[in-house]
Structure formats: C-alpha cells, structure tokens
Amino acid sequence: MLIFMAVMSHSPLLLPNIGKDYSKSLQKTLQGIDSLIYQIHNLRLDSLIIISSHGASVVNKVSINLSETYQSNLREFGDLSQPIVFSSDLELISRFCDELLHNRQEKLNLTHSTEVDYGVSVPLILLSQQSKLPYIVPVVPTFTDYQTNYDFGKTIQSEILNNNKRIGVLISGDLSHRMSKISPSGYSVIGKKYNERLINLILEKRVEDILNIKNTLIDKAHECVFYSLLIGFGILEDMNYTPKLVSYESVFGIGYVNINFEL
C-alpha cells in the first residue's frame, strides 16, 4: 500500500560535513526535511522508492538499480567518510519487473551498482540520522520522453497499492539552478518563473499542464526534479491526494523545495 509520497531537496550542502557553515543558510529547507522525516519515521515504512535524476540514465527507458545492498557515494563533494549502507527491496523490484513485462512495458533498464548517486545518498543519510531506514528501490527517470516516465509510474501503481508492505515514494530533486548571479549555472530570468510555475501547477494538481511544459524550458531552467516528478504523478493517477508546500527557499542561486503529497 502507498502511504507516503513527497518531493525532497537533495543538496549535499544540507550535510554539515560537506556544507559546513553554508548549511546554516539552508535552515528553512532542513526544517522542511525534518518534517518529512518525522512523518516517514511515524509511518514505519517497509520500503521506500527513491527517484533521482542523478543516476545513470538511458534513452527512452526508466532505470531501476538492482543490487542486494547499496552504499552512499559523496566523494565528488570531498566527503571521504565511511559510506552508509542501504538494503534493497529485491522482492518489490522483482514484482515491478513482472508487472512491467505483463503490461508489455518494455521501457525498463536494469542496472547493477552497489553505489548510489548523491540524489539518493543525501536524503537517505538525513533519514538515517533520525530513523531506521526502510528497504530501498532506487529509480532513475529518462530525460528523453515524458510519457515513458509517467507510464512507468502508472504501471507500477497497481503493485504498490495491492502490496501488503507499507510503501513510500521519495522524489529527490531541486528546482532551477539559475536563480541569481551566484548560481552554478549562471543567472536567468527563467529560473524564478519556472520555479513559481511548477510549484503552482503541482499544488493545483494540474498534471496535464505539467506534462505540456516544453523541454526547452526545463533545459533552460537547469533543474533536476521534473522528470522524476513525472514518475510520481504516474503512480498517483486517479488517486486522492492533497499536495502541501512544506518549504521553499532560494539560496546560493538554487531553488530548494519540499512538498508533501498527503494521501
């Protein structure tokens, strides 16, 4: 059964050993994440599907990382500390594969890596500091086809809803990286407009309008949540839910957002 879904920021700066003093500038985002983690802890999830766009993506196929265990990898940010190990939900992954094949959904790519990207690592590290970790299913969207992502979510929905496990979905990502002159991708007026538009569309549940956002706008915004979000909306199709904005702020030229889809 699906009992939790949220969008969560995944900036490595949220981790004190990486962000150091810069982490203090992200208190609003950290408070929002703490609120979501509190819910995850109280819901006692058995499994968590975590969708991140920073893993290995392929053309026109959604990827699932199939491994018995995973470990965090933040070396690119100078963190050489002992990695945290996460356990995989092999049974749920197998059921997803069966469901996709049964529905002739061939746009699935299975990868096999014990290391997960920072879009998976950061939220799980933050979660592990306050709660016992559930079993993990790491998913990576494709960047070449909106419908493939949405259909993937729609196809695995029945298995999630009919499963006796207490399942959550975490959409890991951040909004535009072009919010100011200190932005890592440079400033663009599109950044603020994109963030405001996407947040409003999510809160108003205008999924069709989200699916009609031009990919050129997404590329210009330099964001990393949109394609993962499409999988989430596929999972939510025809379900009753209420999107609630938990937190939003623009710091260091990046839009950080946390959204809870109350079920």
C-alpha positions as CSV (number, residue, x, y, z in Angstrom):
1,M,0.0,0.0,0.0
2,L,1.1,3.5,-0.7
3,I,1.2,5.6,2.5
4,F,3.7,8.4,1.7
5,M,4.9,10.5,-1.2
6,A,7.0,13.7,-1.1
7,V,9.4,15.8,-3.1
8,M,12.6,16.3,-1.0
9,S,15.6,18.5,-1.7
10,H,18.9,16.7,-2.0
11,S,21.6,19.4,-1.9
12,P,24.9,18.0,-0.5
13,L,25.2,21.3,1.4
14,L,22.5,20.0,3.7
15,L,25.0,17.7,5.2
16,P,27.2,19.5,7.8
17,N,30.4,17.6,6.9
18,I,30.1,18.9,3.3
19,G,28.1,22.2,3.7
20,K,29.9,23.2,7.0
21,D,28.9,26.9,7.7
22,Y,26.9,27.0,4.4
23,S,24.4,24.5,5.9
24,K,23.3,27.2,8.3
25,S,21.9,29.2,5.3
26,L,19.5,26.2,4.5
27,Q,17.6,26.1,7.8
28,K,14.2,26.5,6.2
29,T,14.9,23.6,3.8
30,L,16.3,21.5,6.7
31,Q,13.3,22.2,8.8
32,G,11.1,21.1,5.9
33,I,13.1,17.9,5.5
34,D,12.9,17.2,9.3
35,S,9.1,17.5,9.0
36,L,9.0,14.9,6.2
37,I,11.4,12.6,8.0
38,Y,9.2,12.8,11.1
39,Q,6.3,11.5,9.0
40,I,8.4,8.7,7.5
41,H,9.5,7.6,10.9
42,N,6.0,7.6,12.3
43,L,4.6,5.8,9.3
44,R,7.1,2.9,9.8
45,L,7.7,2.3,6.1
46,D,8.7,-1.1,5.0
47,S,10.0,0.1,1.6
48,L,11.0,3.4,0.0
49,I,11.1,4.0,-3.7
50,I,13.5,6.9,-4.2
51,I,13.6,8.6,-7.6
52,S,16.7,10.6,-8.5
53,S,17.7,12.1,-11.8
54,H,21.5,11.9,-11.0
55,G,21.9,8.2,-11.5
56,A,22.8,6.5,-14.8
57,S,20.0,7.4,-17.3
58,V,19.4,5.8,-20.7
59,V,17.4,6.9,-23.7
60,N,13.6,6.2,-23.5
61,K,13.9,3.8,-20.6
62,V,13.4,4.2,-16.8
63,S,16.2,2.5,-14.8
64,I,16.0,0.5,-11.6
65,N,19.2,-0.2,-9.7
66,L,19.1,-3.9,-8.8
67,S,21.6,-4.8,-6.1
68,E,21.3,-6.6,-2.7
69,T,22.8,-3.6,-0.9
70,Y,23.8,0.0,-1.9
71,Q,26.2,2.4,-0.4
72,S,26.4,6.2,-0.4
73,N,28.9,7.9,-2.6
74,L,29.8,11.6,-1.9
75,R,33.4,11.6,-2.9
76,E,32.8,14.1,-5.7
77,F,32.0,16.6,-2.8
78,G,35.1,15.8,-0.8
79,D,33.4,13.5,1.6
80,L,35.7,10.5,2.2
81,S,34.0,9.3,5.3
82,Q,32.7,5.8,5.8
83,P,29.8,5.3,3.4
84,I,26.3,4.4,4.7
85,V,24.9,1.0,3.5
86,F,21.3,0.7,2.4
87,S,19.4,-2.6,1.9
88,S,17.5,-3.3,-1.3
89,D,13.9,-4.5,-1.6
90,L,14.6,-7.2,-4.1
91,E,11.2,-8.6,-3.8
92,L,9.5,-5.4,-4.7
93,I,11.9,-4.8,-7.6
94,S,11.1,-8.3,-8.9
95,R,7.4,-7.6,-8.7
96,F,7.8,-4.3,-10.6
97,C,9.7,-6.1,-13.3
98,D,6.9,-8.7,-13.6
99,E,4.2,-6.0,-13.7
100,L,6.0,-4.1,-16.4
101,L,6.5,-7.2,-18.6
102,H,2.9,-8.3,-18.0
103,N,1.8,-4.9,-19.4
104,R,4.2,-5.1,-22.3
105,Q,6.0,-2.1,-20.8
106,E,9.5,-2.8,-22.3
107,K,10.9,0.6,-21.5
108,L,12.8,-0.6,-18.4
109,N,16.5,-0.7,-17.9
110,L,18.0,-2.7,-15.0
111,T,21.4,-1.5,-13.7
112,H,23.6,-3.3,-11.1
113,S,25.6,-0.9,-9.0
114,T,26.4,-1.0,-5.3
115,E,26.9,2.8,-5.3
116,V,24.1,5.3,-5.5
117,D,24.3,8.9,-6.6
118,Y,24.0,11.9,-4.3
119,G,20.3,12.4,-5.1
120,V,19.7,9.1,-3.3
121,S,22.6,9.3,-0.8
122,V,21.8,12.8,0.7
123,P,18.1,12.1,1.6
124,L,18.9,8.7,3.0
125,I,21.8,9.9,5.1
126,L,19.5,12.6,6.6
127,L,16.8,10.0,7.1
128,S,19.3,7.6,8.8
129,Q,20.2,10.2,11.4
130,Q,16.7,10.2,12.7
131,S,15.0,7.0,11.8
132,K,15.5,3.3,10.9
133,L,16.0,3.0,7.2
134,P,13.4,1.1,5.2
135,Y,14.3,-1.2,2.3
136,I,15.2,0.8,-0.8
137,V,14.2,0.8,-4.5
138,P,16.4,3.3,-6.5
139,V,14.8,4.6,-9.7
140,V,16.3,6.9,-12.4
141,P,14.0,8.6,-14.9
142,T,14.7,9.0,-18.6
143,F,15.3,12.5,-19.9
144,T,14.1,11.9,-23.5
145,D,10.4,11.1,-23.1
146,Y,7.8,12.5,-20.7
147,Q,5.3,9.7,-21.3
148,T,7.8,6.9,-20.6
149,N,8.3,8.3,-17.1
150,Y,4.6,8.8,-16.5
151,D,3.6,5.4,-17.8
152,F,6.3,3.7,-15.7
153,G,4.7,5.2,-12.6
154,K,1.2,4.3,-13.8
155,T,2.2,0.7,-14.5
156,I,3.8,0.0,-11.1
157,Q,0.9,1.7,-9.3
158,S,-1.2,-1.5,-9.0
159,E,1.7,-3.4,-7.4
160,I,2.2,-0.6,-4.9
161,L,-1.4,-0.3,-4.0
162,N,-2.1,-4.0,-3.7
163,N,1.1,-4.9,-1.8
164,N,0.8,-5.5,1.9
165,K,4.0,-3.6,2.5
166,R,3.9,0.0,3.8
167,I,5.5,1.7,0.8
168,G,6.6,5.3,0.4
169,V,7.9,7.3,-2.6
170,L,10.5,10.0,-2.4
171,I,11.1,12.2,-5.3
172,S,14.6,13.6,-4.8
173,G,15.4,16.8,-6.6
174,D,15.9,20.6,-6.7
175,L,14.4,23.4,-8.8
176,S,16.2,25.8,-11.0
177,H,19.9,26.3,-10.6
178,R,19.7,29.7,-12.3
179,M,18.1,32.0,-9.6
180,S,20.9,34.6,-9.1
181,K,24.3,35.7,-10.3
182,I,26.0,33.3,-8.0
183,S,24.0,30.3,-9.4
184,P,26.2,27.4,-10.5
185,S,24.6,27.5,-13.9
186,G,24.5,31.3,-14.3
187,Y,21.6,33.6,-13.8
188,S,18.5,33.5,-16.0
189,V,15.1,35.3,-15.5
190,I,13.6,31.9,-16.5
191,G,14.7,30.4,-13.1
192,K,12.3,32.2,-10.9
193,K,9.4,32.0,-13.4
194,Y,10.0,28.2,-13.8
195,N,10.0,27.6,-10.1
196,E,6.9,29.6,-9.4
197,R,5.0,28.0,-12.3
198,L,6.0,24.4,-11.5
199,I,5.2,24.8,-7.7
200,N,1.8,26.3,-8.6
201,L,0.9,23.6,-11.0
202,I,1.8,20.9,-8.5
203,L,-0.2,22.5,-5.7
204,E,-3.2,22.9,-8.1
205,K,-2.9,19.3,-9.3
206,R,-2.7,20.4,-12.9
207,V,-0.9,17.3,-14.1
208,E,-1.8,17.7,-17.8
209,D,-0.3,21.2,-17.8
210,I,2.8,19.8,-16.2
211,L,3.1,17.2,-19.0
212,N,2.8,20.0,-21.5
213,I,5.7,22.1,-20.2
214,K,8.2,22.3,-23.1
215,N,11.5,20.5,-22.6
216,T,13.4,23.6,-23.8
217,L,12.1,25.5,-20.7
218,I,13.2,22.7,-18.4
219,D,16.7,22.7,-20.1
220,K,17.0,26.5,-19.7
221,A,15.9,26.3,-16.1
222,H,18.7,23.8,-15.2
223,E,16.7,21.9,-12.7
224,C,16.7,18.3,-11.5
225,V,13.3,17.2,-10.3
226,F,10.9,17.4,-13.3
227,Y,11.5,14.0,-14.9
228,S,11.4,12.2,-11.5
229,L,8.2,14.1,-10.7
230,L,6.5,12.6,-13.8
231,I,7.0,9.1,-12.4
232,G,5.4,10.2,-9.1
233,F,2.4,11.6,-10.9
234,G,2.0,8.3,-12.8
235,I,1.9,6.5,-9.5
236,L,-0.7,8.9,-8.2
237,E,-3.0,8.7,-11.3
238,D,-6.7,8.6,-10.2
239,M,-5.8,8.7,-6.5
240,N,-7.0,11.1,-3.9
241,Y,-4.1,13.3,-2.6
242,T,-3.5,16.8,-1.4
243,P,-0.2,18.5,-2.3
244,K,1.1,20.7,0.6
245,L,4.1,23.0,0.2
246,V,6.3,22.2,3.2
247,S,9.1,24.7,2.4
248,Y,10.7,26.7,-0.4
249,E,13.7,29.0,-0.5
250,S,16.2,30.2,-2.9
251,V,19.8,30.1,-1.6
252,F,23.1,30.1,-3.4
253,G,21.2,30.6,-6.6
254,I,19.2,27.4,-6.4
255,G,15.5,26.7,-5.6
256,Y,15.1,24.2,-2.8
257,V,11.6,22.7,-2.3
258,N,9.9,20.2,-0.1
259,I,6.4,19.1,-1.0
260,N,4.2,16.5,0.8
261,F,1.5,14.7,-1.2
262,E,-0.9,13.9,1.6
263,L,-2.7,10.6,0.9
